[in-house]
Amino acid sequence: MNIKTDQRLRITLRQLEVFAATVRAGSTRAAAGRVARSQSAASNALAELEATLGHTLFDRIGRRLVLNENGQALLPHTISLLEQAVEVEALLNAEHQAPLRMASSFTIGEYLLPGLIAQWKLQRPQAQVRLDIANTREVLEAVATFDVDLGFIEGTGSHPDLLVRRWRPDELVAVAAAGHTFGRRGASAKQLAQATWILRERGSGTREVSDRWLTTHLGRAPVGLELGSNEAVKRAVAAGLGIGFLSRHAVTDAVQQGWLVELKTPFPPMRRMLAVVVHRSRRLGSVAQGFLQHCLASTG
């Protein structure tokens, strides 16, 4: 999509803001509420933007607006320009500083990022942070749709619009309730195959690795219970409902406190690489770039 110089100068930030909101909301009516404008004002802003560019940005399907090829090309630049505009405001008023928006899968979001955020905020006490915790599949989607600046995942997911960067290693371990028979003397492959396993839900990075480890060594993944968070798995294991398989980061405190025990198995440990996810077409703002470098510099 080619835009002439004189056309580019007629584009306003308000038009771009309405465009970005419409992408997320699916209609100008829903977008209007996001940008504090009436529906007619939002519709006019979008129409003016398309007229200025000389291209439609959406395909009209019923009452929904679906981003077309032109809109897909414009969206990354729009997001970057809007974020830069917020940064310009922040030069004079720290209260307007763009918030750091992130999505993370559960293990990273619950056990690694809180400490990293706390360290980072010592240097940027005014920084605002929004962290959404979801499974790996949902994190990838949030980065791909520009809902967040950075994503952190535990799985091996990929997406054509995203760059997945190796970050730091992690190890998964089998755990049981304190006093469990396996905890005292370890467990054989046969015993592990007959045990009830409590695992994370499908779509999570931990579940992906768990299934691979169990299938490799036991020939199948004998799942007795699926739960949607690490803490739920730990509590179910502690209650004696079965054996869990979680990141060492997730179980360290419980093992040290004595209400879970790490199991000895005849198999080699399961290791994986945690990763950071960014959009290929997006220019990170200074806040997101600063936090990314902070994370990459951290070794544990």
C-alpha positions in Angstrom: 0.0 0.0 0.0 1.7 3.2 -1.2 0.8 6.5 0.6 1.8 9.8 -0.9 3.4 12.4 1.3 0.6 14.9 1.1 -1.9 12.2 2.0 0.2 11.1 5.0 0.1 14.6 6.5 -3.7 14.6 6.6 -3.9 11.4 8.8 -4.7 12.2 12.4 -4.0 10.3 15.6 -7.7 10.3 16.3 -8.4 8.4 13.0 -5.7 5.9 13.8 -7.0 5.5 17.3 -10.5 4.7 16.0 -8.9 2.3 13.4 -7.0 0.4 16.1 -10.1 0.2 18.4 -12.2 -1.0 15.5 -9.8 -3.8 14.9 -10.0 -5.0 18.5 -13.8 -4.5 18.8 -15.0 -5.6 15.4 -17.3 -2.7 14.8 -17.3 1.1 15.0 -20.1 0.9 17.5 -18.1 -1.1 19.9 -15.0 0.9 19.2 -16.7 4.2 20.0 -16.9 3.3 23.6 -13.2 2.5 23.7 -12.2 5.9 22.4 -14.9 8.0 24.2 -16.6 9.0 21.0 -20.1 8.6 19.6 -20.7 5.9 17.0 -21.2 8.5 14.3 -17.9 10.2 15.1 -16.0 6.9 15.1 -17.6 5.9 11.8 -16.7 9.3 10.3 -13.1 9.0 11.5 -12.7 5.6 10.0 -14.3 6.7 6.7 -12.0 9.8 6.6 -9.0 7.6 7.1 -9.9 5.2 4.3 -10.7 8.1 2.0 -7.3 9.7 2.8 -5.4 6.5 2.1 -7.5 5.7 -0.9 -8.0 2.1 0.3 -10.6 0.2 2.4 -9.1 -1.3 5.5 -11.9 -3.7 6.4 -14.2 -6.2 4.6 -17.8 -5.6 5.7 -19.3 -9.0 6.6 -22.8 -8.5 8.0 -22.5 -6.1 10.9 -18.8 -6.9 11.5 -15.7 -5.3 10.1 -13.0 -7.8 9.3 -9.5 -6.5 8.8 -8.4 -6.9 5.1 -4.9 -7.0 3.6 -4.6 -3.2 3.6 -5.6 -3.0 7.2 -3.2 -5.7 8.2 -0.4 -3.8 6.6 -1.4 -0.6 8.4 -2.0 -2.0 11.9 1.6 -2.5 13.2 2.5 1.1 12.1 -0.7 2.4 13.8 0.1 0.7 17.1 3.6 2.1 17.0 2.5 5.6 16.2 -0.1 5.6 19.0 2.4 4.4 21.5 5.0 7.0 20.4 2.3 9.7 20.9 1.8 8.5 24.5 5.5 8.6 25.0 5.6 12.2 23.8 3.0 13.1 26.4 5.1 11.3 29.0 8.0 13.6 28.3 6.1 16.4 30.2 3.8 14.4 32.5 4.9 11.0 33.9 1.2 10.2 34.7 0.7 9.7 30.9 3.4 7.2 30.5 2.3 4.3 28.4 1.6 1.2 30.5 3.6 -1.9 30.0 1.2 -4.6 28.7 2.2 -8.2 28.9 0.7 -11.7 28.7 2.4 -14.7 30.3 1.8 -18.4 30.7 1.2 -19.5 34.3 4.6 -20.7 35.5 6.4 -17.5 34.3 3.6 -15.2 35.3 3.2 -16.6 38.8 6.8 -17.4 39.8 9.3 -15.4 37.6 7.8 -12.2 36.5 6.6 -10.7 39.8 10.2 -10.6 41.0 11.5 -9.2 37.7 8.8 -6.5 37.7 9.6 -5.5 41.3 13.3 -5.1 40.4 12.5 -3.1 37.3 10.1 -0.8 39.1 12.8 0.2 41.5 14.3 2.2 38.6 10.9 3.2 37.2 8.5 3.7 40.2 6.0 5.5 38.1 5.7 2.7 35.5 2.3 1.1 35.1 2.2 -2.7 34.5 -0.7 -4.9 33.3 0.0 -8.6 33.3 -2.5 -11.1 32.0 -1.8 -14.7 32.9 -3.2 -17.4 30.5 -2.0 -20.5 28.7 0.6 -20.5 26.0 -2.0 -20.5 23.1 -3.8 -17.5 24.5 -0.5 -15.6 25.1 0.5 -16.1 21.5 -2.9 -14.8 20.3 -2.7 -11.7 22.6 0.7 -10.7 21.1 -0.5 -11.5 17.5 -3.5 -9.2 17.9 -1.5 -6.4 19.5 -3.4 -6.6 22.8 -0.1 -6.8 24.6 3.5 -5.6 24.0 5.3 -8.7 25.2 4.5 -12.4 25.7 6.3 -15.0 27.8 5.6 -18.7 27.1 6.7 -22.1 28.3 5.6 -24.1 25.3 6.9 -24.5 21.8 4.1 -22.6 20.1 4.7 -20.5 17.0 2.8 -18.1 14.9 3.7 -16.6 11.4 3.5 -13.0 12.7 5.5 -13.6 15.8 9.2 -13.9 16.8 9.9 -16.3 19.6 13.2 -15.7 21.4 14.8 -18.3 23.7 15.1 -16.8 27.2 16.1 -19.1 30.1 16.0 -22.8 31.0 13.5 -24.6 33.1 13.1 -28.1 34.5 10.0 -30.1 35.2 9.7 -32.5 38.1 7.3 -35.1 39.4 5.9 -34.4 42.8 3.7 -36.2 45.3 2.1 -35.5 48.7 4.3 -35.6 51.8 4.3 -39.2 53.1 3.5 -40.7 49.7 5.0 -44.2 49.3 6.9 -43.1 46.1 8.4 -40.2 47.9 10.2 -42.4 50.4 11.8 -44.9 48.0 11.1 -43.6 44.4 9.0 -45.3 41.8 9.6 -47.7 39.0 8.4 -47.2 35.4 5.6 -49.7 36.0 4.4 -47.9 39.1 4.5 -44.6 37.4 2.5 -46.0 34.5 -0.2 -47.2 36.9 -0.3 -44.0 38.9 -3.0 -41.3 38.7 -1.4 -38.2 37.2 -2.7 -34.7 37.8 -1.7 -32.3 35.0 -2.4 -28.9 33.6 -5.0 -28.3 31.0 -4.5 -28.8 27.3 -3.1 -25.7 25.6 -0.7 -24.9 28.4 3.1 -25.1 27.8 3.5 -27.3 30.9 0.9 -29.8 29.7 2.6 -30.0 26.3 5.9 -30.9 27.9 4.2 -33.2 30.4 2.5 -35.2 27.7 5.8 -35.5 25.8 7.7 -36.7 28.8 5.1 -39.3 29.9 4.5 -40.6 26.4 8.3 -41.0 25.8 8.9 -42.9 29.0 5.6 -44.6 29.7 4.2 -45.1 26.2 1.2 -43.0 27.1 0.0 -40.0 29.2 -2.1 -41.6 32.0 -4.0 -38.4 33.0 -6.5 -38.8 35.8 -7.2 -35.1 36.5 -6.7 -31.9 34.5 -6.6 -28.5 36.2 -6.3 -25.0 35.0 -3.5 -23.6 37.2 -0.2 -24.7 38.9 -1.6 -24.0 42.3 -4.7 -26.2 41.7 -2.4 -29.0 40.6 -0.2 -28.6 43.7 -3.2 -28.6 46.1 -4.8 -31.7 44.4 -1.4 -33.5 44.7 -1.1 -32.5 48.4 -4.6 -33.8 49.0 -3.4 -37.3 47.8 -5.4 -37.4 44.6 -2.4 -38.3 42.4 1.1 -37.4 41.2 1.8 -34.0 39.6 4.3 -32.9 37.0 5.3 -29.2 37.2 8.1 -26.7 36.8 10.6 -26.7 39.6 9.9 -22.9 39.9 6.3 -23.8 40.8 7.0 -26.4 43.5 10.2 -25.2 45.2 8.4 -23.5 48.1 6.0 -26.4 48.6 8.9 -28.9 48.7 10.9 -26.7 51.1 7.9 -26.3 53.4 7.4 -30.1 53.4 3.9 -30.5 52.0 5.1 -31.8 48.6 8.0 -34.1 47.9 10.0 -34.4 44.6 9.9 -38.0 43.3 12.9 -40.0 42.1 12.1 -41.6 38.8 14.2 -43.9 36.5 14.0 -41.4 33.7 16.2 -38.4 32.8 14.9 -34.9 33.8 12.6 -33.0 31.5 14.2 -29.7 30.6 12.7 -26.9 28.4 13.5 -23.4 27.3 11.2 -20.5 28.3 10.8 -17.9 25.7 9.8 -14.2 25.0 7.4 -13.4 22.2 7.2 -10.2 20.2 5.3 -9.2 17.0 7.5 -9.2 13.9 6.0 -6.0 12.5 5.9 -4.0 15.8 8.3 -1.4 17.0 8.4 -1.8 20.8 8.1 1.4 22.8 10.8 2.5 25.2 9.0 1.1 28.2 8.5 -2.4 26.7 12.0 -2.4 25.2 13.4 -1.5 28.6 11.6 -4.3 30.4 12.6 -6.8 27.7 16.3 -5.9 28.1 15.9 -6.2 31.9 14.5 -9.7 31.5 17.1 -10.8 29.0 19.9 -9.6 31.4 18.4 -11.6 34.3 20.0 -15.0 34.9 17.8 -16.1 37.8 
